[in-house]
Amino acid sequence: MDVLNDILDTLDLKGALYFRTDCSPPWAVTVPDLGTAARFHLVVQGRCHVRFGSGATADLGPGDLVLIPKGKSHVLADGAGRTAPSLERVLEESGYDGNGVLVVGRGDPSASTQLVCGHFTFRDGADPGRLRSLPDHLPITARARVRQPWLHEMLRPAPRTLLRREIGSPAAATRLSEIVFIELLRVGVGQCPELKQIIAAFQDPQIGRALQMIHEKPAENWTVESLAAAVGMSRSRFAERFRDLVGLGPMAYLADWRLQKALALLDRSHFSVQQVAHAAGYKSPAAFSRAFAGRFGIAPSAYRRGVA
């Protein structure tokens, strides 16, 4: 089992290439927070200056892109120091109706910046916490893309895919963006210490095996001792190394993952609450309901009915 794939599938990763822009100088826009979603901007033509809430900046050229894993607000502009109206105001003033290209500014078209913008979301209530150590922004240069042929080939058709109006084009764009997100994580490992730790946990011969066992059989009656024995480590050394690499102790990780799997089952299956409790490894529906409500603030039955 690919643990990263299981995590993204359980958290219900959904992607969208939501518009392409053509921005002529002078231009700037403030992109708002988007909760737990991740955003990305790919420069097709021209240059784009990005300013983050932390004060950090990035200057992107053709073929460069930036991934903003936590969806935090940021400013896109043709240069530093621009006053940036809100995205909502820019959309309103441009008359953009969600179709075609978002045109911003009325300067020299030959000097315009063209972007493909997209985002990735997770199921409501799902916790992408295993990705919480990602940085606020992760630039990927065109040069880095070329060194990763798979990512490069995935991004090349993005502008064309977004503008097509053929049957199936929206679905193709969605699937493309989801693949892009996963490949961006892989490429980012080389330049991001936080990502290195996440991948190190998956690739560690013993901790990676323990994670695989948890993900393959979340309902198993796992203990720190049984996991440690299964991967050939002492209890204390296993618990210490697991926490160092994963950021949680083995039992805390297991408890949290069981609830994430339960959330997915309530969304995707017709299982009863009792069946979901059993599949997630709880000894009784009552124990499951207490844990679920404690984690998500709502009873499983109410969540299934869509009661907020």
C-alpha positions in Angstrom: 0.0 0.0 0.0 1.2 3.5 -0.9 0.6 5.4 2.5 0.7 8.9 0.9 -1.9 7.8 -1.6 -4.1 6.3 1.2 -3.9 9.6 3.1 -4.8 11.7 0.2 -7.6 9.4 -0.9 -9.1 9.2 2.7 -8.9 13.0 3.1 -10.7 13.2 -0.3 -8.3 15.3 -2.2 -10.1 17.3 -4.9 -8.5 19.6 -7.3 -9.7 22.3 -9.6 -8.1 24.4 -12.3 -10.4 27.3 -11.7 -9.3 30.0 -14.1 -6.6 31.4 -16.4 -5.7 35.1 -16.2 -4.3 37.7 -18.5 -3.0 40.6 -16.5 -1.6 43.7 -18.1 0.5 46.2 -16.0 -0.1 47.8 -13.7 -2.0 45.1 -11.9 -2.3 43.5 -8.4 -4.8 41.4 -6.5 -5.1 40.1 -3.0 -6.1 36.5 -2.9 -8.0 35.7 0.4 -7.5 32.8 2.8 -9.1 29.6 1.7 -9.3 27.6 4.9 -7.5 24.3 4.8 -7.3 24.3 1.0 -4.1 24.5 -1.0 -3.6 26.9 -3.9 -1.2 27.1 -6.8 -0.3 29.6 -9.5 1.5 28.7 -12.7 3.1 31.4 -14.8 2.5 30.7 -18.5 3.8 34.1 -19.8 5.5 37.2 -18.2 6.4 37.6 -14.6 4.6 37.6 -11.3 5.6 39.0 -7.9 4.1 37.2 -5.0 4.0 38.6 -1.5 3.0 36.5 1.5 1.5 37.5 4.9 4.8 36.7 6.5 6.6 39.3 4.5 8.3 36.7 2.3 8.2 37.3 -1.5 8.8 35.2 -4.6 9.4 36.4 -8.2 8.1 33.9 -10.8 8.9 33.8 -14.5 7.6 31.7 -17.3 7.2 28.1 -16.3 7.6 28.8 -12.6 4.8 28.1 -10.1 4.2 28.4 -6.4 2.2 26.0 -4.2 0.5 27.5 -1.2 -0.3 24.4 0.9 -2.3 26.1 3.6 -4.3 28.4 1.4 -3.1 31.6 3.3 -3.8 35.0 1.8 -1.2 36.5 -0.5 -0.8 39.2 -3.1 -0.1 38.6 -6.8 1.2 41.6 -8.8 3.4 42.8 -11.7 5.9 44.2 -9.2 6.6 45.0 -5.6 4.7 47.7 -3.7 1.5 47.7 -5.6 -1.8 48.4 -3.9 -3.7 45.2 -4.3 -7.6 45.2 -4.3 -9.4 42.0 -3.2 -9.9 39.2 -5.6 -13.7 39.7 -5.2 -13.4 43.3 -6.3 -11.2 42.4 -9.2 -13.6 39.8 -10.4 -16.5 42.2 -10.1 -14.8 45.1 -11.9 -13.6 42.8 -14.7 -17.0 41.4 -15.3 -15.6 37.9 -15.2 -18.4 35.3 -15.3 -16.3 32.2 -14.7 -15.8 31.4 -18.4 -12.8 31.9 -20.5 -9.9 34.1 -19.4 -9.9 36.6 -16.5 -8.6 39.8 -18.0 -7.1 42.3 -15.5 -5.6 45.7 -16.4 -5.5 47.6 -19.6 -1.8 48.0 -20.4 0.4 46.6 -23.1 -0.9 43.1 -24.1 2.6 42.0 -25.1 3.8 42.6 -21.6 0.9 40.8 -20.0 1.3 38.1 -17.4 -0.7 34.9 -18.0 -1.4 32.6 -15.1 -3.1 29.3 -14.5 -4.6 29.2 -11.0 -5.9 26.2 -9.2 -6.7 24.9 -5.7 -7.0 21.6 -3.9 -9.5 20.9 -1.1 -10.1 18.2 1.4 -13.3 16.7 2.8 -15.1 19.0 5.3 -13.9 18.0 8.7 -11.0 16.0 7.3 -7.6 16.8 8.9 -4.8 17.2 6.4 -2.6 17.3 9.6 -0.1 14.9 8.2 0.8 17.7 5.8 0.7 20.4 8.5 4.5 20.6 8.5 4.4 21.9 4.9 5.7 25.4 4.5 3.4 28.3 3.9 4.6 28.5 0.3 6.7 26.3 -2.0 8.1 27.7 -5.2 8.9 25.3 -8.0 11.1 26.8 -10.8 10.8 25.9 -14.5 14.3 24.4 -14.2 13.2 22.1 -11.4 10.2 21.0 -13.4 12.4 20.0 -16.4 14.4 17.8 -14.1 11.1 16.1 -13.2 9.8 14.9 -16.6 6.5 13.5 -15.1 5.5 16.8 -13.5 6.7 18.8 -16.5 4.5 16.7 -18.9 1.5 17.0 -16.5 1.8 20.8 -16.4 2.3 21.4 -20.1 -1.3 20.8 -21.2 -2.8 22.7 -18.2 -3.5 26.0 -20.0 -5.1 24.3 -23.0 -7.1 21.9 -20.8 -8.5 24.8 -18.8 -9.8 26.6 -21.9 -11.3 23.7 -23.7 -15.1 23.5 -23.7 -15.3 19.9 -24.9 -17.3 17.1 -23.1 -15.2 15.8 -20.2 -12.8 18.8 -20.1 -13.7 19.9 -16.6 -13.2 16.4 -15.3 -9.9 16.1 -17.1 -8.8 19.4 -15.6 -9.7 18.2 -12.1 -7.8 15.0 -12.4 -4.8 16.8 -13.9 -4.6 19.2 -10.9 -4.8 16.3 -8.4 -1.9 14.6 -10.0 0.0 17.9 -10.1 -0.5 18.3 -6.3 1.0 14.9 -5.6 3.9 15.5 -8.0 4.6 18.9 -6.4 4.9 17.3 -3.0 7.5 14.9 -4.5 9.5 17.6 -6.2 9.4 19.8 -3.1 11.1 17.2 -1.0 14.5 18.3 -2.3 14.1 21.9 -1.2 11.9 21.7 1.9 13.2 20.2 5.2 9.6 19.8 6.4 8.7 17.6 3.5 11.9 15.5 3.9 10.7 14.5 7.3 7.3 13.4 6.1 8.8 11.3 3.3 11.5 10.0 5.6 8.8 8.5 7.8 7.2 6.8 4.8 10.5 5.5 3.5 12.0 4.4 6.8 12.3 0.6 6.7 10.7 0.1 10.2 8.5 3.2 10.8 7.3 3.1 7.2 6.4 -0.6 7.6 4.5 0.3 10.8 2.6 3.0 9.0 1.8 0.6 6.2 0.4 -1.9 8.7 -1.8 0.8 10.4 -3.1 1.9 7.0 -3.7 -1.6 5.7 -5.5 -2.7 8.9 -6.7 0.3 10.9 -9.2 -1.9 12.8 -6.5 -4.3 14.1 -6.0 -4.3 17.8 -2.6 -2.6 17.5 -0.5 -1.7 20.5 2.9 0.0 20.7 4.3 -3.4 21.7 2.8 -5.3 18.8 3.8 -2.7 16.2 7.3 -2.6 17.6 7.6 -6.4 17.6 6.3 -6.6 14.0 9.1 -4.2 12.8 11.8 -5.7 15.0 12.4 -2.8 17.4 12.2 -2.4 21.1 9.1 -0.7 22.4 10.9 2.4 23.7 13.1 2.9 20.6 10.1 2.4 18.3 7.9 4.8 20.1 10.7 7.4 20.2 11.6 7.1 16.5 7.9 7.0 15.4 7.3 10.3 17.2 10.4 11.9 15.9 9.5 11.1 12.2 5.7 11.3 12.3 5.2 14.0 14.9 2.7 11.9 16.9 3.1 8.8 19.1 2.0 5.5 17.5 -1.3 5.2 19.4 -2.2 8.9 18.9 -1.6 8.4 15.1 -3.7 5.3 15.1 -6.6 6.9 17.0 -6.6 9.9 14.7 -6.3 7.8 11.5 -9.3 5.6 12.6 -11.4 8.7 12.9 -10.3 9.9 9.5 -11.2 6.5 8.0 -14.6 6.6 9.8 -15.3 10.1 8.4 -14.6 8.8 4.9 -16.8 5.7 5.4 -19.7 7.9 6.7 -19.3 10.0 3.5 -18.8 7.2 0.9 -20.6 4.1 2.1 -24.0 3.0 3.2 -22.6 1.4 6.3 -24.6 1.9 9.5 -22.9 3.8 12.4 -22.4 0.5 14.1 -20.7 -1.0 11.0 -18.5 2.1 10.6 -17.5 1.8 14.3 -16.5 -1.8 13.8 -14.6 -1.1 10.5 -12.7 1.7 12.2 -11.6 -0.5 15.1 -13.9 0.6 17.9 -15.2 -2.0 20.4 -18.7 -0.4 20.6 -20.8 2.2 18.8 -20.9 4.2 22.0 -17.2 4.4 22.3 -17.0 5.4 18.6 -19.6 8.1 19.0 -17.8 9.6 22.0 -14.5 9.7 20.1 -16.1 11.0 16.9 -18.0 13.8 18.7 -14.9 14.7 20.7 -12.8 15.1 17.6 -15.3 16.7 15.2 -17.9 18.3 17.5 -20.8 16.3 16.1 -22.3 12.9 16.5 -21.7 10.4 13.7 -25.4 10.0 13.0 -25.8 13.8 12.8 -22.8 14.1 10.5 -24.3 11.4 8.2 -27.6 13.4 8.1 -25.6 16.6 7.2 -26.6 18.4 10.5 -24.0 21.1 11.2 
